[in-house]
Amino acid sequence: CAVSREKYPYLDSWIALWDYRDNVRRSLLKYKFYGRRNYAAAYGRLLSMKLLREERTGVDLITWIPISQKRLKKRGFDQVELLAEAVGQELGMQPVSTLKKVRNNRPQSGIVGQAKRRANVLGVYRPINTEDFKGKRLLLIDDVCTTGATLSACAKAIKEADPSAYVSIFALAWVGE
């Protein structure tokens, strides 16, 4: 992701596989909005391979950025949870839900500007089961990183609950400048 530690101090590390354009964009849109759940296995394998090559700190726990109940009901599945499950299967780990989305905010994709995106996710995520991640190295998974606002809001919620947690962000794609 194209995010800086100065702007997003809660993110300890971040990696994205691809630029969000062309075939990658089309594939992710099919996965997310057209029910291509079977894509999760391939994406999970690729993320796992990248993790094993590049994440030097190791991982104690796999988690994901949750969607709202309203979007879950409409879409029928949480695409990032499926992705986390696929990564977990590849790594022999069971993903753990660490966050809850407490407000159905506007989709980030419809908001222009980093400041507006940060404001849109302010206070949207709350930690759950903090004992599950206390002092651990978390792999926080998302599908697309645009400005890093959502990822940062989630990492902040985790770090405020446990400052000793290490939060590594892994996304399938990022939107380049």
Secondary structure, 3 states (H helix, E strand, C coil): CCCCCCCCCCCCEEEEEEECCHHHHHHHHHHHHCCCCCHHHHHHHHHHHHHHHHCCCCCCEEEECCCCHHHHHHHCCCHHHHHHHHHHHHHCCCCCCCEEECCCCCCHHHCCCHHHHHHHHCCCEEECCHHHCCCCEEEEEEEEECCCHHHHHHHHHHHHHCCCCEEEEEEEEECCC
